């Protein structure tokens, strides 16, 4: 049933486009502006796609934008699905399965995250080098379809090392200061307590958010190479003496818009095969 739903969703998208996208882009809170840069765009609302959930979070438009960006055929999600919205893990990661069915071999996953590493500043961009799944669940639990991926996928290189090197080089060409670190995925929707942030720092986390980890697990299962980029939208609880709000997240991502756009465009323009 699940595989059939993936095929039906992919076919509905394929029937509306004439190109073959090879790069997928998942755009997090406040970062959907990148899709506005896509040339000759075809826009498809999630509500038009069979079996797709609906995005309910402010800052997420809830649509696919398909077209050309820096010479690459891309499919971009303006808005993702979260576990805290009440969706199960298979629904959260359903678009990644559909992208694979459409022929995507590379996935750029982006998010807005809270900074745990005290050397970070709000507005920094962070290349994700690894992650910690602190969600207490996995999208791979249940019967495994060997045609979709192996029963026990290797996660030792969850974020493709060649793409990480490419991101470093791209940042250097732009004279853009970027951080690197480990992303921790929590369920949300509440922000972490100060004690939880201290715990996550002890565990090796540099940034924390409420997404990304399930999508990356499924991408690895499906054989898609992944590059992850976090926008450090605020410092996590207990580091600065101020309350945390989603409005602050959106405001900060708007401030770093040009750096983010320039960085991802450079990544795409010089993307190695």
N, C-alpha and C positions, 0 to 999 in steps of 0.2 A: 504493500500500500504506500509506504513512505517513498520508495523509489519511483513509483508511478506518479505521485504528487510532484516530485522533483522534475520529472520529465514533462509533465503537463505545464508547470510553471515556466520551464525553459522554452518550451515550444511556443507559449503565448508571447514571450519576449522576442524570440527569434522571428516570429511572424510580423513583428512591427519594425524590424531593423533589416538593413541590407549589408551591414558590416560584420566582421568577426572580431569581437573584443578579445584581447589577450591579457589585459591587466585589469584587475578589480581594485576598486578604491572604496573602503568603508570609512565614511567621514563622520567623526564624532561631534559632540556638542560644540556649536559655534564654528565648526570647521567646514560646514557644507558649502561655503563660498567657493571652494575650489571647483565644484561642479559647474559654477557659473562661467568658468573659463573654457569649458569644453566647446569645441567648434562643431558646427552642423549637428547640434544636439537633437536626440530623440528622447523625450521625457515620458516616462510611464509611471503613473501613480501606483503605489503598492496595492490600492484597492482594485486595480484593473488586472492584477496578476493572480491566477488561481492559487489558493492555499497560502498566500503571503499574509503574515500578520499585519497589523497596523501600528505605526509608530505614534506613541502618545506623549512624547516628551517635548517640552518647549525647546526650540533650537534645532529640531529635527523635522525637516519638511515632509518626509515620508514619500520619497519618489526615487526612481532610478533615472539617471541621465547617462545616455550612451552616445559616444561620438569620438572625436579625435582630440587629443591633447598632447602637444609637443611631439607630433608625429606618431603617436601610439594610439591604437584603438582601445578605448577604455570603457568600462561600465562602472559608474559611481553610485554608491548608495548615499543619498542625502537623508541621513537618519538611519539608525540601526534599531535593533530590538534588544531589550534588556530582560534579564531574569526577574528583576524587581517589578517589572510591569505585570507579572503574573503569567508570563509565557514559560513553557518548559524549555529545557536546553535544546531540544531538537527544533523547536520553533525559532529560538534565538539564532540558531546556526543554519536554518533552512536556506537563507540567501547564499551562503558559501557553497552549499551543495548545488544550488542552481547555477552559480557562476562556473563551477567545475563542469557541469553538464553543457554549458555554453562554450567551453573551451578555454577558460581562464587558466593560465599556468603560473601567474604571479599575482600576489595580493599585497596591497599596501593597506595596512590597518592603522587608523589614527584615533586618538581619543584626547579628551581633556582630563587631566589627572592632578591629584593633590601631591605636592612635593613632600617627601619624607626625608630625603637627604638635605641636611641643613646648608649644604654648599649651593643648593639650587635657589633660584629666584623666580617669582611669578613671571610668566612670559617666556621662560626658557623653553626650547624644544629639546626633547630627549629621545635619542635613538634607543629603542628597547633591545637590550641584549639577551634578555631571558625573562621568564615570568614565574610567579608563584600562584598556584590555584588555591585561593582561600575561600572558595565558594561552597565547598562541601558537596559538590555535584560535578558531573561530567556529561557532556553531550554524547559520549561514546558508550555509556551504560546501556545495556540491553543487547538483544541479538545483533550480531555483526554480519553485515553483507560484505563478503570478500571481494565483490566487484567494486565496492566503494572504497575499500581500504582494508588494511590488515587488522586482525583482532587485537594485537598488541603493538600499536604504532610507537616508533622511536621518537622521543621528544628531546633528545640530546642536542639537537640543533633546531629548536622550534622556530627561531628567527634566523634566516639564512645568513651564514657568515659572509658569503660573497656580497650579498646585498648590504650587510652592515658596513663592510669595507667600502663599498660603492657610496654609501651615504656619508661616510667620513670624508671621502675624497670630494664629493659634491659640496659639502659644507665648506671645505677648505677653498675650493674654487670661488665660492661666493663670499669668502671671508666672514662666514657666519659661525658664531660660537654656538655649538650644540653640546648638550650633556649626553651622557650614556648611563644606562642603569637598568635595574630590574623592576618590572612592573608587577604589582600585587593586585589580583582581581578579587574584590569583595562583592557580596551580593547587593549591598545597599538596601533600600534607598536612603537610609540614614547615613550621614557622614560619620567617620570613625571618632571614637573618643580619644582623648589625649593618651590614655593608657594603651589603647589599641595601636596607636601610631608608634609609641615607644616599643611595643612588642614587634611590630612589623619591621621596624628599623633593626632590631636585634636579629630578626630572621634573615635580614639581607635585602629588604625592600628599599628602593629609592623613590618610588612613586606609587600611588594607590588610586584605583578607580573601580568602576562598577560594570566593566565590559571587557571586550577584547580577548580575554583568556579562552572562553568557549569557542569563539570564531577561529582562533589560531590553532586550537586543538583539532578542530574539524579540517581546517586547511591542511595541516600536517598529515592527518589520516588520509586525505584525498590526494596527497602528492603535490600540493600547491606550495611554492616557495613563498615565504612571508617576510616582509619588512614592516616593522612597527615604529610609529612615531607618536610620542605623547607631547601635548602642550601642557606645561606646568601652569595651571590656571590659578592656583592658590597654594599656600603652604598648608599642610595638613594640621589638624587640631593640636594645640599645645605648643606649636612653634612660634606663632605670632599671637598676641593677645587680641583676637578679634573673632567674631562669629563667622561661620561659613555659609554661603548662600549660592544658589544656582545662578542668580543674576551676576554675581562676581565672576563665575566661570565664563559666562557669555561675554562679559565686558573685557576680560583679559584676552580671550581668544580673538576678539575683534581688534585689540591693540597689536597683536602679533600677526595679523592677517598677511601683511606683505612678506614678512620673513617666511611664513608657512607656505604661501603660494609660490614664492621664488624657489624655496627648497624642493618642494615636490615637483615643480616643473623641471628643475635641473635634474632631479633623479630620473624622471621619465625620459628627458631628452637624451641622456647619456646612459640609459639603462643597458647593461650588458645582456647578451642573449642567454 
